[in-house]
Amino acid sequence: MSWPTPALIPPATGISPSSGHDFRGGHVLGTAPATPVHRSQPADVIVIGGGLAGLAAAHHLTGAGLSVLVLEASAAVGGRMATTRLDGYRLDHGGQLLCPDWPELSNLPALGALALRPFAPGAVLRGAERSVRVSGHRSLRPGRGVPTARGRSRTLTGALDSARLRHQLSRLAGTPVERLAARTELPAGRALAARGVPGRTVEGMVRPLVGALLGDPDLTSSSRVVDLALRGFARRGLCLPAGGSAAVPELLAGTLPEGTVQTGVRAVSVSVNAVDTAAHGRLHCRAVLIATGAVEAADLLPGLRVPEFHPVTVLHHAADAAPPRPDGPLTSLIIDSERRGPVAHSMVASAVDPSRALPGRTLVTSVVLGRRAHDSLASLDRAARPQLSSLHGVDAGRWELLEGFREPHAVPAMPAPHDGRRPVRVLAGLYVCGDHRDTGTPQGALYSARRAAGAVCRDFGVSGAPAAALRLVA
């Protein structure tokens, strides 16, 4: 009996701008043409899932001399880090921002060629009457205030709040991670109150900033995770990968040995030495590493803990012109500090990364968090336009909604107490990794892959296993 041939991701040195697959009228980066695949012998390790964790694990394992086969059920690698190409725009499906301070971005050699496009330092917290830029180094002057006694009072209050936040961020930037890990762990909101941070500062500044960093708009995450995320933000700021989020998994997939990654192959059951697939028969191996999302992993490993999730919806608008920025660079991350609509934060993505739109075009990307992320795209678009007009200082009513992407399982929740090092070894020959085993960030996904690959190598008795020392970074 002959089985359908899965698609192969060929080795490459970069992103092919012409590659793509039809999806919602656009193209998803990372799709490969159907190419015959022939394996003379079973792989040492089969990795299920071609997202960030699975591809990183494959690099660690092949680097240790093991043969690896990565199976991705969809037509493209990347998982939640997908990017659609539409009419010259590159539209990310997820709203995750990268932090250059994450160790795994520099520790994984395959990501050495990844180009990161930084935002302007810090972030702009924008309300109806004031705008403040916050970072670990400085706070900009209040923005558009109203010339009234009440407005002047709010401006002064905002300056005090921003000074408090700046001080907190500066202290976090200089605090060793071991000291942060030794702090009493509480829900972040309670921890901030216990430290004497005024509720006004928490509500108007810390809460919206943590929402942008961790997808948690209600400060329910572990205080340790929040401290580490704020520390990274204060030290190095935020950035976008050039070419869209898909550039990260594409780079990982394209630099693996030929024949390693196969798309369009769905695993339906696993054992310690084989994977049964929906349409490609049984594939034999010496070990299986499940690197899917938590829900899919639990389908293959009944009893595996599945966390709660923070949902995310991303809206992409084409603007007729770049919005004005009288109070800062066009590359600023704009965060709504007053919950005036569904959008938590917004950016002129084509200013931060010009490859996301053709020359002369402007792409505005906005992220919706919390319960509103479940609303329909049409209702979100209607509700967001007045808010986006205020955030960007220009009439957004004429902007074109290019696309919206909803991800109900975008960010694994990390309530206190949070175990940031959940076991990756189920038993000898069966392993699991992903951001649900670590912290719910790309750093967590990459580091869990390192831990899982190390466990495989130790069980195999392979020298040169990837080091996985304690790494307390959100």
TITOR-232482 format. One record per residue (C-alpha): x, y, z; residue number from 1. Coordinates in Angstrom, 2 decimals, m for minus. Each point is the difference from the previous one (the first is absolute). Layout:
<nodes>
+---------+---------+---------+-----+
!       u !       v !       w ! seq !
+---------+---------+---------+-----+
!       X !       Y !       Z ! NUM !
...
+---------+---------+---------+-----+
</nodes>
This chain:
<nodes>
+---------+---------+---------+-----+
!       u !       v !       w ! seq !
+---------+---------+---------+-----+
!    0.00 !    0.00 !    0.00 !   1 !
!    1.37 !    3.44 !   m0.87 !   2 !
!   m0.51 !    2.93 !    2.33 !   3 !
!   m0.56 !    3.63 !   m1.05 !   4 !
!    3.25 !    1.87 !   m0.13 !   5 !
!    0.39 !    2.74 !    2.64 !   6 !
!    1.52 !    3.34 !   m0.89 !   7 !
!    3.67 !    0.57 !    0.72 !   8 !
!    1.58 !    3.21 !    1.28 !   9 !
!    3.26 !    0.27 !   m1.94 !  10 !
!    3.13 !    1.42 !    1.62 !  11 !
!    0.53 !    3.69 !   m0.62 !  12 !
!    2.05 !    2.93 !    1.21 !  13 !
!   m2.90 !    2.41 !    0.37 !  14 !
!   m3.64 !    0.70 !   m0.68 !  15 !
!   m1.29 !   m0.47 !   m3.50 !  16 !
!   m2.37 !    2.90 !   m0.68 !  17 !
!   m1.67 !   m1.94 !   m2.78 !  18 !
!   m0.90 !   m3.04 !    2.09 !  19 !
!   m3.58 !   m0.20 !    1.14 !  20 !
!   m3.24 !   m1.88 !    0.30 !  21 !
!   m3.52 !    1.23 !   m0.58 !  22 !
!   m1.61 !    1.03 !    3.29 !  23 !
!   m2.86 !    2.44 !    0.45 !  24 !
!    0.80 !    1.55 !   m3.33 !  25 !
!    3.67 !    0.45 !    0.88 !  26 !
!    3.04 !   m2.18 !    0.44 !  27 !
!    1.43 !   m1.54 !    3.13 !  28 !
!    3.77 !    0.24 !    0.21 !  29 !
!    1.82 !   m3.26 !    0.60 !  30 !
!   m1.86 !   m2.29 !   m2.38 !  31 !
!    2.03 !   m2.30 !   m2.19 !  32 !
!   m0.84 !   m1.68 !   m3.28 !  33 !
!   m0.82 !   m3.72 !    0.08 !  34 !
!    3.30 !   m1.77 !   m0.48 !  35 !
!    0.51 !   m3.78 !    0.19 !  36 !
!    1.59 !   m1.07 !    3.28 !  37 !
!    1.90 !   m3.25 !    0.37 !  38 !
!    1.56 !   m1.10 !    3.27 !  39 !
!    2.30 !   m2.99 !   m0.12 !  40 !
!   m0.41 !   m0.70 !    3.72 !  41 !
!   m2.10 !    1.17 !    2.95 !  42 !
!    0.96 !    3.24 !    1.68 !  43 !
!    1.53 !   m0.04 !    3.46 !  44 !
!   m2.59 !    2.52 !    1.17 !  45 !
!   m3.34 !    1.04 !   m1.43 !  46 !
!   m1.05 !    3.49 !    1.06 !  47 !
!   m3.73 !    0.67 !   m0.27 !  48 !
!   m0.66 !    3.68 !   m0.67 !  49 !
!    1.83 !    2.43 !   m2.26 !  50 !
!   m0.38 !    3.05 !    2.18 !  51 !
!    2.68 !    1.86 !    1.86 !  52 !
!    0.61 !   m2.68 !    2.65 !  53 !
!    0.03 !   m2.92 !   m2.42 !  54 !
!    2.37 !    1.61 !   m2.47 !  55 !
!    2.35 !    1.19 !    2.75 !  56 !
!    0.04 !   m3.51 !    1.51 !  57 !
!    0.81 !   m1.42 !   m3.42 !  58 !
!    3.03 !    2.29 !   m0.22 !  59 !
!    1.28 !   m1.08 !    3.41 !  60 !
!   m0.50 !   m3.69 !   m0.86 !  61 !
!    1.60 !    0.15 !   m3.44 !  62 !
!    2.83 !    2.00 !    1.53 !  63 !
!    0.59 !   m2.93 !    2.36 !  64 !
!    0.29 !   m2.35 !   m2.96 !  65 !
!   m3.50 !   m1.53 !    0.06 !  66 !
!   m2.21 !   m0.42 !   m3.04 !  67 !
!   m3.32 !    1.83 !    0.36 !  68 !
!   m3.33 !    0.10 !   m1.81 !  69 !
!   m2.30 !    2.96 !    0.73 !  70 !
!   m3.70 !   m0.54 !   m0.79 !  71 !
!   m2.21 !    3.06 !   m0.40 !  72 !
!   m3.74 !   m0.57 !   m0.49 !  73 !
!   m0.72 !    3.26 !   m1.82 !  74 !
!    1.30 !    1.16 !   m3.35 !  75 !
!    2.57 !    2.34 !    1.51 !  76 !
!    2.45 !    0.00 !    2.88 !  77 !
!   m0.26 !    2.55 !    2.77 !  78 !
!   m3.14 !   m0.81 !    1.98 !  79 !
!   m1.18 !    3.21 !    1.66 !  80 !
!    2.92 !    1.89 !   m1.57 !  81 !
!   m1.58 !   m0.01 !   m3.45 !  82 !
!    0.02 !    2.90 !   m2.44 !  83 !
!   m2.38 !    0.50 !   m2.92 !  84 !
!    1.10 !    1.88 !   m3.14 !  85 !
!   m2.86 !    2.02 !   m1.48 !  86 !
!    0.29 !    2.65 !   m2.72 !  87 !
!    3.54 !    0.90 !    1.00 !  88 !
!   m0.71 !    0.00 !    3.76 !  89 !
!    1.39 !   m2.48 !    2.50 !  90 !
!   m2.59 !   m0.67 !    2.67 !  91 !
!    0.92 !   m1.84 !    3.19 !  92 !
!   m2.60 !   m2.37 !    1.43 !  93 !
!    1.15 !    0.47 !    3.61 !  94 !
!    0.67 !    3.08 !    2.08 !  95 !
!    3.15 !   m1.14 !    1.79 !  96 !
!    2.81 !    2.54 !    0.15 !  97 !
!    3.61 !   m1.12 !    0.29 !  98 !
!    2.49 !    1.19 !    2.61 !  99 !
!    3.70 !    0.17 !   m1.01 ! 100 !
!    0.89 !   m0.80 !    3.62 ! 101 !
!   m1.26 !   m3.59 !   m0.35 ! 102 !
!    3.09 !   m2.24 !    0.22 ! 103 !
!   m1.26 !   m2.66 !   m2.43 ! 104 !
!   m0.13 !    2.48 !   m2.88 ! 105 !
!    3.79 !    0.20 !    0.18 ! 106 !
!    0.77 !   m3.44 !    1.44 ! 107 !
!   m1.48 !   m1.92 !   m2.94 ! 108 !
!    2.56 !    0.26 !   m2.84 ! 109 !
!   m2.66 !   m0.50 !   m2.68 ! 110 !
!   m1.55 !    3.33 !    0.98 ! 111 !
!    3.25 !    1.87 !   m0.51 ! 112 !
!   m1.24 !    1.27 !   m3.37 ! 113 !
!   m3.33 !    1.23 !    1.41 ! 114 !
!   m0.48 !    3.73 !   m0.57 ! 115 !
!   m1.84 !    1.79 !    2.79 ! 116 !
!   m1.66 !    3.39 !   m0.50 ! 117 !
!   m0.18 !    1.96 !    3.28 ! 118 !
!   m2.78 !    2.26 !    1.14 ! 119 !
!    0.91 !    3.46 !    1.22 ! 120 !
!    1.33 !   m0.28 !    3.58 ! 121 !
!   m2.63 !   m0.93 !    2.55 ! 122 !
!   m3.69 !    0.33 !   m0.81 ! 123 !
!   m2.53 !    2.83 !   m0.13 ! 124 !
!   m2.86 !   m0.27 !    2.47 ! 125 !
!   m2.77 !    2.12 !   m1.47 ! 126 !
!   m3.17 !    1.23 !    1.69 ! 127 !
!   m2.61 !    2.56 !   m0.92 ! 128 !
!    1.93 !    2.93 !    1.48 ! 129 !
!    3.63 !   m1.05 !    0.21 ! 130 !
!    2.65 !   m2.19 !   m1.56 ! 131 !
!    3.05 !   m1.28 !    1.83 ! 132 !
!    2.93 !   m1.98 !   m1.32 ! 133 !
!    1.32 !   m2.49 !    2.53 ! 134 !
!    3.13 !   m2.09 !   m0.05 ! 135 !
!    2.72 !   m1.13 !    2.36 ! 136 !
!    2.00 !    3.13 !   m0.77 ! 137 !
!   m2.25 !    2.98 !   m0.43 ! 138 !
!   m3.53 !    1.30 !   m0.15 ! 139 !
!   m1.04 !    2.53 !   m2.62 ! 140 !
!   m2.05 !    3.08 !    0.79 ! 141 !
!   m3.80 !   m0.34 !    0.24 ! 142 !
!   m1.61 !    0.32 !   m3.40 ! 143 !
!   m3.16 !    1.73 !   m1.12 ! 144 !
!   m1.42 !    1.38 !    3.27 ! 145 !
!   m2.90 !    2.43 !    0.23 ! 146 !
!    0.75 !    3.56 !    1.23 ! 147 !
!   m2.31 !   m0.14 !    3.03 ! 148 !
!    0.60 !   m0.34 !    3.73 ! 149 !
!   m1.30 !   m3.53 !   m0.17 ! 150 !
!    2.21 !   m0.74 !   m2.99 ! 151 !
!    3.07 !    1.48 !    1.72 ! 152 !
!   m0.76 !   m2.08 !    3.10 ! 153 !
!   m0.26 !   m3.18 !   m2.05 ! 154 !
!    3.21 !    0.87 !   m1.81 ! 155 !
!    1.82 !    0.40 !    3.31 ! 156 !
!   m1.49 !   m3.25 !    1.28 ! 157 !
!    1.03 !   m1.74 !   m3.19 ! 158 !
!    3.55 !    1.28 !    0.38 ! 159 !
!    0.15 !   m1.40 !    3.54 ! 160 !
!   m1.41 !   m3.34 !   m1.13 ! 161 !
!    2.46 !   m0.26 !   m2.87 ! 162 !
!    2.87 !    0.90 !    2.32 ! 163 !
!   m1.05 !   m2.81 !    2.34 ! 164 !
!   m0.18 !   m2.49 !   m2.87 ! 165 !
!    3.31 !    1.17 !   m1.39 ! 166 !
!    1.57 !   m0.53 !    3.42 ! 167 !
!   m1.49 !   m3.50 !    0.28 ! 168 !
!    1.19 !   m0.94 !   m3.49 ! 169 !
!    3.50 !    1.34 !    0.66 ! 170 !
!    0.23 !   m2.07 !    3.18 ! 171 !
!   m1.23 !   m3.12 !   m1.80 ! 172 !
!    2.52 !    0.50 !   m2.82 ! 173 !
!    2.87 !   m0.10 !    2.48 ! 174 !
!   m1.30 !   m2.85 !    2.19 ! 175 !
!    1.50 !   m3.47 !   m0.57 ! 176 !
!   m2.59 !   m2.57 !   m1.06 ! 177 !
!    0.87 !   m2.18 !    2.98 ! 178 !
!   m1.14 !    2.75 !    2.36 ! 179 !
!   m3.24 !    0.45 !   m1.91 ! 180 !
!   m0.63 !   m3.74 !    0.19 ! 181 !
!    0.47 !    0.11 !    3.77 ! 182 !
!   m2.83 !    2.51 !    0.47 ! 183 !
!   m3.29 !   m1.16 !    1.46 ! 184 !
!   m2.18 !   m1.15 !   m2.88 ! 185 !
!   m3.48 !    1.51 !   m0.22 ! 186 !
!   m2.43 !    0.98 !   m2.73 ! 187 !
!    1.66 !    3.04 !   m1.56 ! 188 !
!   m2.75 !    2.42 !    1.01 ! 189 !
!    0.24 !   m1.02 !    3.66 ! 190 !
!    3.80 !    0.09 !   m0.07 ! 191 !
!    0.05 !    3.56 !   m1.29 ! 192 !
!   m2.42 !    1.10 !    2.68 ! 193 !
!    2.12 !   m1.71 !    2.66 ! 194 !
!    3.03 !    1.93 !   m1.26 ! 195 !
!   m1.82 !    3.29 !    0.47 ! 196 !
!   m0.51 !    0.83 !   m3.68 ! 197 !
!   m3.06 !    2.31 !   m0.15 ! 198 !
!   m3.09 !   m1.50 !   m1.57 ! 199 !
!   m0.15 !    2.90 !   m2.48 ! 200 !
!    3.50 !   m0.83 !   m1.26 ! 201 !
!   m0.85 !   m3.69 !   m0.24 ! 202 !
!   m3.26 !    0.55 !   m1.86 ! 203 !
!    1.15 !    2.73 !   m2.37 ! 204 !
!    3.55 !   m1.15 !   m0.72 ! 205 !
!    1.11 !   m3.40 !    1.24 ! 206 !
!   m3.14 !   m1.92 !   m0.99 ! 207 !
!   m0.07 !    1.16 !   m3.65 ! 208 !
!    3.77 !   m0.50 !   m0.32 ! 209 !
!   m0.18 !   m3.57 !    1.34 ! 210 !
!   m2.87 !   m0.64 !   m2.40 ! 211 !
!    2.26 !    0.87 !   m2.92 ! 212 !
!    2.86 !   m2.15 !    1.35 ! 213 !
!   m1.87 !   m3.12 !    1.12 ! 214 !
!   m3.50 !    0.22 !   m1.48 ! 215 !
!   m1.42 !    0.26 !    3.54 ! 216 !
!   m2.19 !    3.12 !    0.28 ! 217 !
!   m1.12 !   m0.71 !    3.57 ! 218 !
!    3.32 !   m0.55 !    1.84 ! 219 !
!   m0.86 !   m3.57 !    0.95 ! 220 !
!    3.42 !   m1.36 !   m0.94 ! 221 !
!    2.63 !   m1.05 !    2.51 ! 222 !
!    1.87 !    2.97 !    1.43 ! 223 !
!    3.28 !   m1.77 !   m0.79 ! 224 !
!   m0.91 !   m0.35 !   m3.67 ! 225 !
!   m1.13 !    3.64 !   m0.17 ! 226 !
!    3.17 !    1.21 !    1.73 ! 227 !
!    2.15 !   m1.88 !   m2.51 ! 228 !
!   m2.00 !    1.29 !   m2.97 ! 229 !
!    0.25 !    3.59 !    1.23 ! 230 !
!    3.72 !   m0.49 !    0.64 ! 231 !
!    0.60 !   m1.08 !   m3.59 ! 232 !
!   m2.07 !    2.93 !   m1.30 ! 233 !
!    1.96 !    2.45 !    2.17 ! 234 !
!    3.36 !   m1.40 !   m1.10 ! 235 !
!   m0.44 !   m0.38 !   m3.76 ! 236 !
!   m3.46 !    1.13 !   m1.06 ! 237 !
!   m2.16 !   m1.77 !   m2.61 ! 238 !
!    0.33 !   m0.85 !   m3.67 ! 239 !
!   m1.59 !   m1.72 !   m3.00 ! 240 !
!    1.67 !   m2.61 !   m2.22 ! 241 !
!    0.71 !    1.39 !   m3.45 ! 242 !
!   m2.33 !   m1.49 !   m2.58 ! 243 !
!   m2.70 !   m1.01 !    2.48 ! 244 !
!   m0.21 !   m2.47 !    2.85 ! 245 !
!    0.29 !   m2.90 !   m2.44 ! 246 !
!    3.59 !    1.03 !   m0.67 ! 247 !
!    1.03 !   m1.65 !    3.28 ! 248 !
!   m1.35 !   m3.53 !   m0.63 ! 249 !
!    0.84 !    0.30 !   m3.70 ! 250 !
!    3.63 !    0.67 !    0.86 ! 251 !
!    0.06 !   m2.97 !    2.37 ! 252 !
!   m1.66 !   m2.32 !   m2.52 ! 253 !
!    2.12 !    1.13 !   m2.90 ! 254 !
!    3.29 !   m0.67 !    1.77 ! 255 !
!   m0.77 !   m3.58 !    1.05 ! 256 !
!    1.41 !   m2.90 !   m2.04 ! 257 !
!   m1.87 !   m0.83 !   m3.19 ! 258 !
!   m3.03 !   m2.21 !    0.57 ! 259 !
!   m0.35 !    0.85 !    3.69 ! 260 !
!   m3.27 !    1.96 !   m0.14 ! 261 !
!   m3.17 !   m1.35 !   m1.58 ! 262 !
!   m3.26 !    1.94 !   m0.09 ! 263 !
!   m3.49 !   m1.34 !   m0.48 ! 264 !
!    0.59 !   m2.97 !    2.30 ! 265 !
!   m2.36 !   m0.34 !    2.98 ! 266 !
!    0.92 !   m2.29 !    2.86 ! 267 !
!   m2.93 !   m1.84 !    1.60 ! 268 !
!    1.75 !   m2.17 !    2.60 ! 269 !
!    3.48 !   m0.54 !    1.40 ! 270 !
!    2.09 !   m2.56 !    1.82 ! 271 !
!    3.64 !    0.03 !    1.09 ! 272 !
!    1.15 !   m1.30 !   m3.37 ! 273 !
!   m2.65 !    0.89 !   m2.58 ! 274 !
!   m2.47 !    2.61 !   m1.17 ! 275 !
!   m3.25 !   m0.88 !   m1.73 ! 276 !
!   m1.16 !    2.64 !   m2.48 ! 277 !
!   m3.36 !    0.79 !   m1.54 ! 278 !
!    1.03 !   m0.62 !   m3.60 ! 279 !
!    3.66 !   m1.06 !   m0.08 ! 280 !
!    0.01 !   m3.22 !    1.95 ! 281 !
!    2.21 !   m0.92 !    2.94 ! 282 !
!    3.41 !    1.63 !    0.31 ! 283 !
!    2.58 !   m1.73 !    2.18 ! 284 !
!    2.67 !    1.63 !    2.13 ! 285 !
!    1.96 !   m0.34 !    3.24 ! 286 !
!   m1.78 !    2.84 !    1.82 ! 287 !
!   m2.91 !    2.42 !   m0.45 ! 288 !
!   m0.01 !    3.66 !    1.03 ! 289 !
!   m3.41 !    1.70 !    0.00 ! 290 !
!    0.47 !    3.73 !   m0.66 ! 291 !
!   m3.53 !    1.12 !   m0.78 ! 292 !
!   m2.20 !    2.39 !    1.93 ! 293 !
!   m1.33 !   m1.19 !    3.33 ! 294 !
!   m3.44 !   m1.02 !   m1.28 ! 295 !
!    1.40 !   m2.07 !   m2.87 ! 296 !
!    2.65 !   m1.51 !    2.27 ! 297 !
!   m2.68 !   m1.15 !    2.46 ! 298 !
!   m1.82 !   m1.74 !   m2.87 ! 299 !
!    3.11 !   m2.10 !   m0.56 ! 300 !
!    0.89 !   m0.29 !    3.71 ! 301 !
!   m3.26 !   m0.45 !    1.94 ! 302 !
!    0.36 !    1.40 !    3.49 ! 303 !
!    2.47 !    2.71 !   m0.96 ! 304 !
!   m0.80 !    3.23 !    1.80 ! 305 !
!   m1.65 !    2.61 !   m2.23 ! 306 !
!    0.20 !    3.58 !    1.33 ! 307 !
!   m2.51 !    2.78 !   m0.38 ! 308 !
!    0.79 !    2.43 !   m2.83 ! 309 !
!    0.02 !    3.71 !   m0.71 ! 310 !
!   m1.78 !    0.51 !   m3.36 ! 311 !
!    1.34 !    2.45 !   m2.58 ! 312 !
!   m1.49 !    1.53 !   m3.12 ! 313 !
!    2.14 !    2.00 !   m2.42 ! 314 !
!   m1.44 !    2.65 !   m2.34 ! 315 !
!    1.95 !    1.23 !   m3.03 ! 316 !
!   m1.02 !    3.28 !   m1.65 ! 317 !
!    1.36 !    1.70 !   m3.10 ! 318 !
!    0.24 !    3.74 !    0.68 ! 319 !
!   m0.05 !    2.56 !   m2.78 ! 320 !
!    3.00 !    1.77 !    1.55 ! 321 !
!    2.38 !   m0.37 !    2.91 ! 322 !
!   m1.55 !    1.42 !    3.19 ! 323 !
!    1.61 !    3.16 !    1.41 ! 324 !
!    2.24 !   m0.34 !    3.05 ! 325 !
!    0.38 !    3.40 !    1.67 ! 326 !
!    1.08 !   m1.63 !    3.27 ! 327 !
!    2.40 !   m2.69 !   m1.16 ! 328 !
!    1.31 !   m2.24 !   m2.80 ! 329 !
!   m2.32 !   m1.82 !   m2.39 ! 330 !
!    1.61 !   m3.25 !    1.17 ! 331 !
!   m1.51 !    0.29 !    3.49 ! 332 !
!   m2.16 !   m2.69 !    1.55 ! 333 !
!   m3.26 !    1.74 !    1.01 ! 334 !
!   m1.81 !   m1.44 !    3.03 ! 335 !
!   m3.46 !    1.16 !    1.05 ! 336 !
!    0.26 !    0.81 !    3.70 ! 337 !
!   m3.72 !    0.53 !    0.58 ! 338 !
!   m1.82 !   m2.94 !   m1.65 ! 339 !
!   m1.90 !    2.34 !   m2.34 ! 340 !
!   m0.82 !   m2.78 !   m2.45 ! 341 !
!    0.87 !   m3.59 !   m0.91 ! 342 !
!    3.58 !    0.71 !   m1.11 ! 343 !
!    2.68 !   m0.55 !    2.65 ! 344 !
!    2.91 !    1.27 !   m2.08 ! 345 !
!    0.72 !    1.05 !   m3.56 ! 346 !
!    2.95 !    0.72 !   m2.24 ! 347 !
!    0.87 !    1.27 !   m3.47 ! 348 !
!    1.52 !   m3.36 !   m0.89 ! 349 !
!    1.30 !    1.16 !   m3.36 ! 350 !
!    2.01 !    2.76 !    1.73 ! 351 !
!    1.64 !   m2.45 !    2.39 ! 352 !
!    0.58 !   m2.57 !   m2.75 ! 353 !
!   m0.30 !    1.51 !   m3.51 ! 354 !
!   m0.18 !   m3.46 !   m1.62 ! 355 !
!   m3.56 !   m0.40 !    1.33 ! 356 !
!   m1.44 !    2.35 !   m2.65 ! 357 !
!    0.92 !    1.14 !   m3.48 ! 358 !
!    1.71 !    3.39 !   m0.27 ! 359 !
!   m2.50 !    2.81 !    0.41 ! 360 !
!   m2.47 !   m2.17 !    1.94 ! 361 !
!   m0.64 !   m0.02 !    3.73 ! 362 !
!   m0.92 !   m3.02 !    2.11 ! 363 !
!   m1.48 !    0.54 !    3.46 ! 364 !
!   m0.17 !   m3.11 !    2.19 ! 365 !
!   m2.11 !   m0.03 !    3.16 ! 366 !
!   m0.45 !   m2.65 !    2.70 ! 367 !
!   m3.15 !   m0.82 !    1.96 ! 368 !
!    0.35 !   m1.85 !    3.32 ! 369 !
!   m2.32 !   m1.50 !    2.58 ! 370 !
!   m3.70 !   m0.70 !   m0.45 ! 371 !
!   m0.33 !    2.41 !   m2.92 ! 372 !
!    2.35 !   m2.23 !   m2.01 ! 373 !
!   m2.94 !   m2.42 !   m0.41 ! 374 !
!   m2.20 !    2.63 !   m1.71 ! 375 !
!   m0.64 !   m0.18 !   m3.73 ! 376 !
!    2.49 !    1.71 !   m2.28 ! 377 !
!   m2.70 !    2.30 !   m1.35 ! 378 !
!   m1.02 !    1.23 !    3.46 ! 379 !
!    3.62 !    0.41 !    1.07 ! 380 !
!    0.77 !    2.01 !   m3.12 ! 381 !
!   m2.94 !    2.35 !    0.62 ! 382 !
!    0.87 !    0.49 !    3.66 ! 383 !
!    3.72 !    0.39 !   m0.63 ! 384 !
!   m0.10 !    2.80 !   m2.58 ! 385 !
!   m0.83 !    2.90 !    2.37 ! 386 !
!    2.57 !   m1.34 !    2.45 ! 387 !
!    2.66 !   m0.34 !   m2.71 ! 388 !
!   m0.75 !    3.56 !   m1.12 ! 389 !
!    0.79 !    1.18 !    3.52 ! 390 !
!    3.06 !   m2.19 !    0.44 ! 391 !
!    1.58 !    1.00 !   m3.32 ! 392 !
!   m1.27 !    3.58 !   m0.24 ! 393 !
!   m1.61 !   m0.42 !   m3.41 ! 394 !
!   m3.42 !   m0.98 !   m1.34 ! 395 !
!    0.03 !   m3.80 !   m0.22 ! 396 !
!   m3.52 !   m0.14 !   m1.42 ! 397 !
!    1.31 !   m0.29 !   m3.56 ! 398 !
!    2.54 !   m2.71 !    0.73 ! 399 !
!   m0.50 !   m3.32 !   m1.75 ! 400 !
!   m0.24 !   m3.11 !    2.15 ! 401 !
!    2.33 !   m2.39 !   m1.80 ! 402 !
!   m0.44 !   m2.99 !    2.26 ! 403 !
!   m0.52 !   m1.11 !    3.57 ! 404 !
!    1.29 !   m3.11 !    1.72 ! 405 !
!   m1.48 !   m1.51 !    3.15 ! 406 !
!    1.98 !   m2.40 !    2.20 ! 407 !
!   m1.90 !   m1.25 !    3.09 ! 408 !
!    3.07 !   m1.91 !    1.24 ! 409 !
!    2.53 !    2.72 !   m0.68 ! 410 !
!    1.78 !    0.23 !    3.37 ! 411 !
!    0.01 !   m2.70 !    2.70 ! 412 !
!   m1.07 !    1.59 !    3.27 ! 413 !
!    2.65 !    0.14 !    2.72 ! 414 !
!   m1.81 !    0.59 !    3.32 ! 415 !
!    1.82 !   m0.20 !    3.31 ! 416 !
!    1.45 !   m2.36 !    0.97 ! 417 !
!    1.46 !   m0.60 !   m3.44 ! 418 !
!    2.31 !   m2.92 !   m0.67 ! 419 !
!    2.22 !    1.35 !   m2.75 ! 420 !
!    1.83 !   m3.29 !   m0.39 ! 421 !
!   m2.70 !   m2.61 !   m0.49 ! 422 !
!    1.38 !   m3.47 !   m0.81 ! 423 !
!    0.87 !   m0.60 !   m3.63 ! 424 !
!    0.76 !   m3.71 !    0.40 ! 425 !
!   m3.13 !   m2.15 !    0.19 ! 426 !
!    2.02 !   m3.22 !   m0.01 ! 427 !
!    3.01 !   m1.35 !   m1.85 ! 428 !
!   m0.81 !    0.44 !   m3.68 ! 429 !
!   m2.89 !    2.45 !    0.43 ! 430 !
!    0.44 !    3.74 !    0.58 ! 431 !
!   m1.97 !    3.24 !   m0.23 ! 432 !
!    0.95 !    3.66 !   m0.37 ! 433 !
!   m1.57 !    3.36 !   m0.77 ! 434 !
!   m0.81 !    3.28 !    1.68 ! 435 !
!   m2.54 !   m1.83 !    2.18 ! 436 !
!    2.93 !   m1.82 !    1.67 ! 437 !
!    1.90 !    3.20 !    0.79 ! 438 !
!   m1.13 !    3.61 !   m0.31 ! 439 !
!   m2.68 !    0.99 !   m2.51 ! 440 !
!    2.39 !    1.92 !   m2.24 ! 441 !
!    2.23 !   m0.82 !   m2.98 ! 442 !
!    2.92 !   m0.04 !    2.45 ! 443 !
!   m1.85 !   m2.66 !    2.00 ! 444 !
!   m0.69 !   m2.06 !   m3.11 ! 445 !
!    3.64 !    0.15 !   m1.08 ! 446 !
!    1.34 !   m0.83 !    3.43 ! 447 !
!   m2.39 !   m2.92 !    0.52 ! 448 !
!    1.30 !   m1.37 !   m3.31 ! 449 !
!    3.54 !    0.17 !    1.35 ! 450 !
!   m1.05 !   m1.83 !    3.17 ! 451 !
!   m1.87 !   m2.71 !   m1.91 ! 452 !
!    2.84 !   m0.57 !   m2.46 ! 453 !
!    2.39 !   m0.29 !    2.94 ! 454 !
!   m2.22 !   m2.65 !    1.58 ! 455 !
!   m0.07 !   m1.99 !   m3.24 ! 456 !
!    3.76 !    0.14 !   m0.34 ! 457 !
!    0.56 !   m1.08 !    3.58 ! 458 !
!   m2.29 !   m3.00 !   m0.45 ! 459 !
!    1.82 !   m0.87 !   m3.21 ! 460 !
!    3.38 !    0.40 !    1.68 ! 461 !
!    0.98 !    2.55 !   m2.62 ! 462 !
!    2.82 !    2.37 !    0.83 ! 463 !
!   m0.31 !    3.67 !   m0.89 ! 464 !
!   m3.56 !    0.28 !    1.28 ! 465 !
!   m1.27 !    3.61 !    0.06 ! 466 !
!    0.65 !    1.67 !    3.33 ! 467 !
!   m3.16 !    0.81 !    1.91 ! 468 !
!    1.12 !    1.81 !    3.13 ! 469 !
!   m2.65 !    1.85 !    1.98 ! 470 !
!   m1.07 !    2.96 !   m2.13 ! 471 !
!   m2.45 !    2.26 !    1.76 ! 472 !
!   m1.09 !    2.19 !   m2.86 ! 473 !
!   m3.59 !    0.67 !   m1.03 ! 474 !
+---------+---------+---------+-----+
</nodes>
